[in-house]
């Protein structure tokens, strides 16, 4: 079985794997694909984390592990795996994700009658520093779009970049969501449906400035195509790649004197942060961003609190 990324489940499995373990490995990733509707990239990441864990067990146990061996693992075995990752210099965030994947594999195994082991529940997840989104200021976000309009000698490329960056900032889309849009997806009214992670759909409002930027881009685009064609195109007429879009943003931020954190995704962060600063409530912003958990959206409150503290220190007489 292969996802849209072209990576097969078997290619993600360890080079040496017991047949009943391979069946469980396939079953878990197929469940993630079909039932959980995880994206191909997510399934690939899960497969690699799980494969690395099974490779560790092969060396740790001195034998190719079977599903029965999984049931016999002790908490110290899981801690030895975490210690190995720490010794390899892997980031805590990466290890926390890998532990979450392995825990999910064990929960799936128990639900489906393959194996059961509760020792993993006693293993603590490594503490991960809470990352805070790095949005642009409203002025910097406007500068990004202004500079994009003059970046290339080709007017239609400039119009494309302006439309893309305006869409990201004006609607809070992920770069992958924007670049996966086809021409029939161009909004004609005040809202549009966005297909996000796991194929989940959400409604987002569309500002007139977004519609105008998209319309201007399509007027200037030299490629004639039907509704099933990609919306954002590269110079040869194929779907614009994230790498090219990120490269355009790198040039823009250099010209604007912005930090490396000024990426296409920072425009999405800016959308959320500026909404919150204007009085938007977290639940509404969560829905607009397509976050599965409110805790993910709550990171933006830290950004807003930091901004308020800076303004307080600058304005309060006793802080000078």
Secondary structure as UniProt FT lines:
FT   TURN            4..5
FT   HELIX           9..12
FT   HELIX           19..34
FT   HELIX           40..61
FT   HELIX           67..72
FT   HELIX           75..87
FT   TURN            88..89
FT   HELIX           92..111
FT   TURN            112..113
FT   HELIX           119..122
FT   HELIX           138..148
FT   TURN            149..150
FT   HELIX           155..171
FT   HELIX           175..179
FT   HELIX           183..185
FT   STRAND          191..195
FT   HELIX           197..199
FT   STRAND          201..205
FT   HELIX           208..220
FT   TURN            227..228
FT   TURN            235..236
FT   HELIX           242..256
FT   TURN            260..261
FT   HELIX           264..277
FT   TURN            278..279
FT   HELIX           282..289
FT   HELIX           294..297
FT   HELIX           299..315
FT   HELIX           317..319
//
